[in-house]
Amino acid sequence: MRSRNTNKSRWRIIAGLSAVTALFISGMPVHAEEVQNAWDEETRVHVLRRRVATAINVYTDGTSQDVTHEEGIFDDVVYDILRVNPSEHTFLQVDFGETPGYVNELKDEETIAKGYRYAGGINAGYFITGEDQYGRPVGAVRRHNSWVNWYDDTCVPAYGSGFATAYIDGSKMELKYHGWQNGHWAGDSAWQWWTGYTMDADYAVSGSFTYFADGIEQDITRGDYGDINYRTYGRAVTILAQKPDQQYLLITLYGSVEESRIADFLRELGVQDAIRLDGGGSTQMVYETDLVVNRDPQITGTASDEIEQNVTDPIGYATVKVDKLRVRRTHRTTSAVRGEATNGERYQVYETFEDDSYTWYRIGTNRWIAGTDEWVDYEPIRMIESPEGNPAGEPQTMRVIVLVDNLNIRTGAGLSAAVVSKAENGKTYTAYETKQAQGYTWYRVGDNQWIAGNPDWIRVE
């Protein structure tokens, strides 16, 4: 950990820049937007809905682009990440108020008065929600190297609750556990009866459990927990993590993801330490667009999946008949909302899906609308089937004889292409083109109609 003198030097360096920064900010027009992302028990919305007691906030002097934002999809759930590179210009701190507020209301006015700007933040530690004690932290809240008080109680790490604590000191974060298990002390040796909690850090906040600690995938609470087992909570998640290069990651996932998959997600991000913070309805992130640079998602399998979906030709057209028809990421009503379709708009359809309530139409990359007769008019593109029709007068090349029942006919040469119909045993088609894809020879037997070749499925003459 960095020493207290090192931290004071950092503050002196930043303070020396504050006057220049203030002139720079006041002398230039700022066209900024504060983006607010929160969870409404179903998906992400752009309005804050839950007052919280503690926040992890990012401040900067505005002279360096040390903070980036990315948005992506993981297991059908939207995620946001603020990546923070701590420097003499940019730093994290824990903010707290005895009166709970939204994340953007917990910013530290003393820090801002020194010339720094609030770049964004996430909700942090857990708190009591009972009316008489609403906002009382569960566990640690430490600011400026001192534990804070909630009225008459000092907010030290909660022993006996099973919560781990993140200590933040400049560019360094350490995860520790102070707790009792089965009547025996199982906490970190930094806690002593005669001195209390002696960790030397500017800031600290208790979470629930850890995904990674010291570069190892582990829960340092050893599975202990308090009134609620957050490992099986099944709701949105807020996570504070750090990579080996000291980059902080402030992460929110707006929906239920299995814990093993969250570990996969963090592993792919390359984290060294990661602690789960308060989530559920408290999950929220705020950031300022003029201080935060947006970037493409870095998790593999998200951006590439989005490109993959539109390689097929459209199979029909959907005309919207109502206002504000939600466009979702998948064909589920619990999936993330990506936008709205408006009355009168006409979309190409690349795939359809039936469930008990709706016919779903994929109108773009990871964009689906739910259709009923009252909401959507659907017009399929007529498929010309061989040998009855010869597409565009093309020359015939070979005959394909189907040897099985229910052989898929797809809109393109690939297993991800939409299924438009089925070929039955004994049916004969004329093929006009072949392609190699995903281990098969594909035969085009009509306009936007492809069959995968396998000696057990077809015979070619």
C-alpha positions in Angstrom: 0.0 0.0 0.0 1.1 3.6 -0.6 2.0 5.5 2.5 0.0 8.5 3.8 2.9 10.8 2.8 2.6 9.6 -0.7 -1.1 10.4 -0.7 -0.5 13.8 0.6 2.1 14.5 -2.1 -0.5 13.4 -4.7 -3.0 15.9 -3.2 -0.4 18.7 -3.3 0.3 18.0 -7.0 -3.3 18.0 -7.9 -4.0 21.1 -5.8 -1.2 22.9 -7.6 -3.1 22.2 -10.9 -6.5 23.2 -9.6 -6.2 27.0 -10.2 -5.1 26.3 -13.8 -7.9 23.8 -14.3 -10.5 26.2 -13.0 -9.4 28.8 -15.5 -9.4 26.2 -18.3 -12.9 25.1 -17.4 -14.4 28.5 -17.0 -12.8 29.8 -20.2 -14.3 27.1 -22.5 -17.9 26.3 -23.3 -18.8 22.8 -21.9 -21.5 20.9 -23.8 -21.8 18.0 -21.3 -24.5 15.5 -20.6 -24.8 13.5 -17.4 -25.8 10.0 -18.4 -27.8 8.2 -15.7 -28.2 4.4 -15.8 -30.1 2.4 -13.3 -32.0 -0.8 -12.9 -35.8 -0.9 -12.7 -36.1 -4.6 -11.7 -36.3 -5.6 -15.4 -33.7 -3.9 -17.4 -31.6 -0.7 -17.6 -33.3 2.7 -17.6 -31.9 6.2 -17.8 -33.3 7.5 -14.6 -32.1 7.0 -11.0 -34.7 5.2 -8.9 -33.1 4.3 -5.5 -31.4 6.5 -2.9 -28.3 4.9 -1.5 -25.9 5.7 1.4 -22.4 5.3 -0.2 -20.9 5.8 -3.6 -17.6 5.2 -5.3 -17.0 8.3 -7.3 -14.4 9.4 -9.8 -12.9 13.0 -9.8 -10.5 14.6 -12.3 -8.9 17.9 -13.0 -10.1 17.7 -16.6 -6.6 17.8 -18.2 -6.2 14.2 -19.0 -8.5 11.5 -20.5 -8.1 8.9 -17.8 -11.7 7.7 -17.7 -13.5 5.6 -20.4 -16.9 4.1 -20.7 -18.1 1.0 -22.5 -21.4 -0.7 -22.9 -22.0 -4.2 -24.0 -24.1 -7.4 -23.7 -23.2 -10.4 -21.6 -25.6 -13.4 -21.4 -28.4 -11.2 -22.7 -27.8 -8.6 -19.9 -26.6 -5.1 -20.5 -23.4 -4.1 -18.7 -21.6 -0.7 -18.2 -18.0 -0.3 -17.3 -16.2 2.9 -16.2 -12.4 2.3 -16.6 -10.4 4.6 -14.5 -6.6 5.0 -14.8 -5.5 6.6 -11.6 -3.0 9.4 -12.0 -2.0 12.8 -10.7 -5.1 14.1 -12.6 -7.7 11.4 -11.8 -8.6 9.5 -8.6 -11.3 7.4 -6.9 -12.9 8.2 -3.6 -15.6 6.9 -1.4 -18.4 9.4 -0.7 -21.1 9.1 2.0 -24.0 11.0 3.4 -26.0 10.4 6.6 -29.0 11.3 4.5 -29.1 8.9 1.5 -29.3 10.2 -2.0 -28.9 9.2 -5.6 -25.3 8.5 -6.7 -24.9 11.9 -8.4 -26.1 13.6 -5.2 -23.4 12.0 -3.1 -20.6 13.8 -4.8 -18.1 15.6 -2.4 -18.5 19.3 -2.6 -15.2 19.9 -0.7 -13.4 18.0 -3.5 -15.2 20.0 -6.2 -14.4 23.3 -4.4 -10.7 22.5 -4.8 -11.1 22.6 -8.6 -11.8 18.9 -9.4 -14.7 17.8 -11.5 -17.1 14.9 -10.8 -16.6 12.4 -13.7 -19.1 9.8 -12.5 -19.6 7.0 -10.0 -21.5 3.8 -8.9 -23.4 2.8 -5.9 -21.2 1.2 -3.2 -21.8 -0.5 0.1 -24.9 -2.1 1.6 -27.1 -0.3 4.0 -30.1 -0.8 6.3 -33.5 -0.1 4.6 -35.7 0.0 7.7 -37.5 3.4 8.0 -35.9 4.4 11.3 -32.3 3.6 10.2 -32.6 3.9 6.4 -29.1 4.5 5.0 -27.1 3.1 7.9 -24.1 1.4 6.3 -23.6 -2.3 6.9 -19.8 -2.5 7.4 -17.1 -0.1 6.6 -17.1 3.4 5.2 -13.8 5.2 5.4 -13.0 8.6 4.0 -9.7 10.6 4.2 -8.1 7.9 6.3 -10.8 7.9 9.0 -13.9 5.8 9.6 -17.1 7.9 9.2 -19.9 8.0 11.7 -23.6 7.3 11.1 -24.9 9.5 13.8 -23.5 7.9 16.9 -22.1 4.7 15.4 -18.6 4.3 13.7 -18.8 2.5 10.4 -16.0 0.0 10.8 -15.8 -3.3 8.8 -18.7 -5.6 9.9 -17.4 -8.7 11.6 -19.9 -11.5 11.9 -21.8 -10.4 8.7 -19.6 -12.2 6.3 -18.7 -9.0 4.3 -15.4 -8.4 2.7 -13.9 -4.8 2.6 -12.1 -3.0 -0.2 -9.4 -0.6 0.9 -8.6 2.1 -1.7 -5.4 4.1 -1.4 -4.5 6.0 -4.5 -3.7 3.6 -7.3 -3.8 0.6 -5.0 -6.8 -1.5 -3.9 -6.6 -4.4 -1.3 -9.4 -6.7 -0.3 -9.6 -7.9 3.3 -12.0 -9.9 5.5 -12.5 -9.3 9.2 -15.0 -11.7 10.6 -16.0 -14.5 12.9 -16.8 -18.0 11.7 -18.1 -20.7 14.1 -16.8 -18.8 17.1 -13.3 -18.5 15.7 -11.6 -15.4 14.4 -11.2 -15.8 10.6 -10.3 -12.2 9.7 -7.2 -10.6 8.5 -4.4 -10.2 11.0 -4.4 -6.4 10.5 -7.3 -6.3 13.0 -6.1 -6.4 16.7 -8.2 -6.2 19.8 -6.1 -3.3 21.3 -5.8 -1.2 18.2 -8.9 -2.0 16.1 -8.7 -1.8 12.3 -5.2 -0.4 11.5 -5.3 -0.6 7.7 -3.7 2.6 6.3 -5.9 3.7 3.4 -7.6 6.8 2.4 -10.9 5.1 1.6 -12.7 1.8 2.4 -16.1 0.3 1.8 -17.5 -3.1 2.7 -19.1 -5.2 -0.1 -20.4 -8.8 0.3 -18.0 -11.3 -1.1 -15.0 -11.4 -3.6 -14.7 -13.0 -7.0 -10.9 -12.4 -7.3 -8.3 -11.5 -4.7 -4.6 -11.1 -5.2 -4.9 -12.5 -8.7 -6.7 -15.7 -7.6 -10.3 -16.6 -8.2 -11.5 -16.8 -4.6 -14.0 -15.6 -2.0 -11.9 -14.5 0.9 -15.0 -14.6 3.2 -14.9 -18.4 2.8 -18.6 -18.6 2.0 -19.7 -16.7 5.1 -22.7 -14.3 4.8 -25.1 -12.3 6.9 -28.8 -11.9 6.7 -28.9 -12.3 2.9 -26.8 -14.7 0.8 -25.9 -12.4 -2.1 -24.5 -15.4 -4.0 -28.0 -16.5 -4.8 -29.6 -13.1 -5.0 -30.4 -13.3 -8.7 -30.7 -9.6 -9.5 -28.6 -6.8 -10.9 -25.0 -6.5 -9.8 -22.5 -3.7 -9.0 -18.8 -4.7 -8.9 -15.6 -2.8 -8.1 -12.5 -4.4 -9.6 -8.9 -3.6 -10.4 -6.5 -5.0 -13.0 -2.8 -5.7 -12.5 -1.9 -2.5 -14.3 -3.8 -0.7 -11.5 -6.7 0.3 -13.8 -10.0 0.4 -11.8 -13.2 -1.1 -13.2 -16.5 0.2 -12.0 -19.0 -2.4 -13.3 -22.8 -2.7 -13.4 -24.8 -5.6 -14.9 -28.5 -4.8 -15.3 -30.1 -8.2 -14.8 -29.6 -11.7 -13.5 -26.4 -13.5 -14.4 -25.2 -16.8 -12.9 -22.3 -16.3 -10.5 -20.1 -18.7 -12.4 -20.7 -16.6 -15.6 -19.9 -13.4 -13.7 -16.6 -15.0 -12.8 -16.0 -15.8 -16.5 -16.9 -12.2 -17.4 -14.3 -10.8 -14.9 -11.7 -13.3 -16.0 -12.0 -12.2 -19.5 -11.6 -8.6 -18.3 -8.3 -9.6 -16.8 -9.0 -8.5 -13.2 -6.8 -9.1 -10.3 -9.2 -8.1 -7.5 -13.0 -7.9 -7.7 -15.6 -7.4 -4.9 -19.4 -7.5 -5.2 -21.1 -4.4 -3.9 -24.7 -3.5 -3.4 -26.9 -4.4 -6.3 -30.6 -5.1 -7.1 -32.7 -2.0 -7.2 -29.7 0.0 -6.0 -27.7 -0.7 -9.1 -26.8 2.6 -10.8 -24.1 4.4 -12.6 -23.6 8.0 -13.6 -21.0 9.6 -15.8 -20.3 13.0 -17.5 -19.9 12.8 -21.3 -17.4 15.6 -21.5 -15.0 13.9 -19.1 -15.5 10.3 -20.1 -14.5 8.8 -23.5 -16.8 6.1 -24.9 -15.2 3.0 -26.4 -16.2 -0.2 -28.0 -16.9 -3.2 -25.7 -13.8 -5.2 -24.9 -15.5 -8.5 -23.9 -15.1 -11.0 -26.8 -18.3 -12.5 -28.1 -20.4 -9.4 -27.8 -19.5 -7.2 -30.7 -18.7 -10.2 -33.0 -22.1 -11.7 -32.2 -23.8 -8.5 -33.2 -22.1 -8.6 -36.6 -22.8 -12.3 -37.1 -26.6 -11.9 -37.0 -27.0 -9.7 -40.1 -25.2 -11.9 -42.6 -28.5 -13.3 -43.9 -30.9 -11.8 -46.3 -34.3 -10.6 -45.1 -37.2 -13.0 -45.1 -40.0 -10.4 -44.9 -41.1 -7.0 -43.8 -42.8 -5.8 -40.5 -44.8 -2.6 -40.4 -45.4 -1.2 -36.9 -49.0 -0.2 -36.1 -48.6 1.4 -32.6 -46.4 4.0 -31.0 -43.5 3.2 -28.7 -43.2 -0.5 -29.5 -40.1 -1.7 -27.5 -37.1 -3.0 -29.4 -35.4 -5.6 -27.3 -32.0 -7.3 -27.4 -33.5 -10.8 -27.6 -36.9 -12.4 -28.1 -37.8 -12.2 -24.4 -39.9 -9.6 -22.6 -37.2 -9.5 -19.8 -34.5 -8.7 -22.4 -32.7 -5.3 -22.5 -34.6 -2.5 -24.3 -32.5 -1.2 -27.2 -35.0 1.5 -28.4 -38.5 2.0 -29.6 -40.3 1.5 -33.0 -42.9 4.0 -34.1 -46.3 3.7 -35.8 -45.8 3.5 -39.5 -42.2 2.4 -39.6 -41.4 -0.5 -41.9 -38.5 -2.9 -41.1 -36.8 -5.7 -42.9 -37.2 -9.0 -40.9 -34.3 -11.5 -40.7 -35.7 -14.1 -38.4 -38.9 -15.0 -36.5 -39.5 -16.7 -33.2 -42.8 -17.9 -31.7 -43.5 -18.1 -28.0 -46.8 -18.5 -26.0 -47.7 -14.9 -26.3 -46.1 -13.3 -29.3 -44.5 -13.7 -32.7 -41.1 -12.1 -32.4 -39.4 -10.4 -35.4 -35.7 -9.7 -35.6 -35.4 -6.4 -37.4 -31.6 -5.9 -37.0 -28.5 -6.8 -35.1 -29.7 -8.0 -31.6 -33.0 -6.1 -32.1 -36.4 -7.8 -31.8 -39.9 -6.6 -31.6 -42.9 -8.6 -30.3 -45.8 -8.9 -32.7 -49.5 -9.3 -32.4 -52.1 -8.6 -35.1 -52.8 -5.3 -33.3 -49.1 -4.2 -33.2 -47.4 -5.4 -36.4 -48.3 -6.3 -40.0 -45.9 -8.9 -41.3 -45.4 -9.6 -45.0 -43.1 -12.5 -45.8 -40.9 -12.4 -48.9 -42.1 -15.1 -51.4 -39.7 -17.9 -51.7 -39.3 -19.5 -55.2 -38.9 -23.2 -54.7 -37.0 -25.4 -57.2 -37.6 -27.3 -59.5 -41.0 -25.5 -60.1 -39.2 -22.2 -60.4 -35.9 -21.1 -61.9 -34.6 -18.1 -59.9 -33.7 -15.2 -62.2 -33.3 -17.5 -65.1 -30.1 -19.0 -63.7 -28.6 -22.1 -65.3 -29.2 -25.4 -63.5 -26.1 -27.0 -62.1 -27.1 -30.2 -60.2 -29.9 -32.0 -58.6 -30.3 -32.5 -54.8 -32.4 -35.3 -53.5 -33.5 -35.2 -49.9 -33.0 -38.4 -47.9 -34.5 -37.4 -44.5 -37.6 -35.7 -43.1 -37.6 -32.1 -41.8 -34.3 -31.0 -43.3 -33.8 -27.3 -42.6 -33.9 -24.8 -45.5 -32.2 -21.6 -44.4 -32.0 -18.1 -45.8 -28.2 -18.3 -46.1 -25.2 -20.7 -46.1 -24.7 -21.0 -42.4 -26.1 -22.5 -39.3 -27.0 -19.1 -37.9 -29.2 -18.3 -40.9 -32.9 -18.3 -40.3 -34.9 -21.4 -41.0 -37.7 -20.6 -43.6 -39.1 -24.0 -44.3 -38.4 -27.8 -44.1 -37.5 -30.2 -46.9 -39.2 -33.7 -46.8 -37.8 -37.1 -47.6 -37.9 -37.8 -51.4 -38.1 -34.1 -52.4 -35.9 -33.2 -55.4 -34.4 -29.7 -55.8 -32.3 -28.0 -58.5 -29.2 -26.4 -57.0 -27.8 -23.2 -58.6 -24.8 -22.5 -56.4 -22.6 -24.1 -53.7 -20.7 -22.6 -50.8 -18.4 -24.0 -48.0 -19.3 -22.9 -44.5 -19.1 -24.3 -41.0 -18.0 -27.8 -42.2 -20.7 -28.3 -44.8 -21.2 -27.8 -48.5 -24.3 -25.7 -48.8 -26.6 -25.9 -51.9 -28.7 -22.9 -53.0 -32.0 -24.4 -54.2 -33.9 -21.2 -54.6 -33.9 -17.5 -53.8 -32.6 -17.2 -50.2 -33.0 -21.0 -49.8 -30.0 -23.1 -48.8 -29.6 -26.7 -47.7 -26.6 -28.1 -45.8 -25.0 -31.1 -47.6 -24.4 -34.3 -45.7 -24.2 -37.8 -47.3 -26.8 -39.0 -44.7 -29.2 -36.2 -45.5 -29.0 -35.6 -49.3 -27.8 -37.2 -52.5 -26.4 -35.0 -55.3 -26.6 -35.9 -59.0 
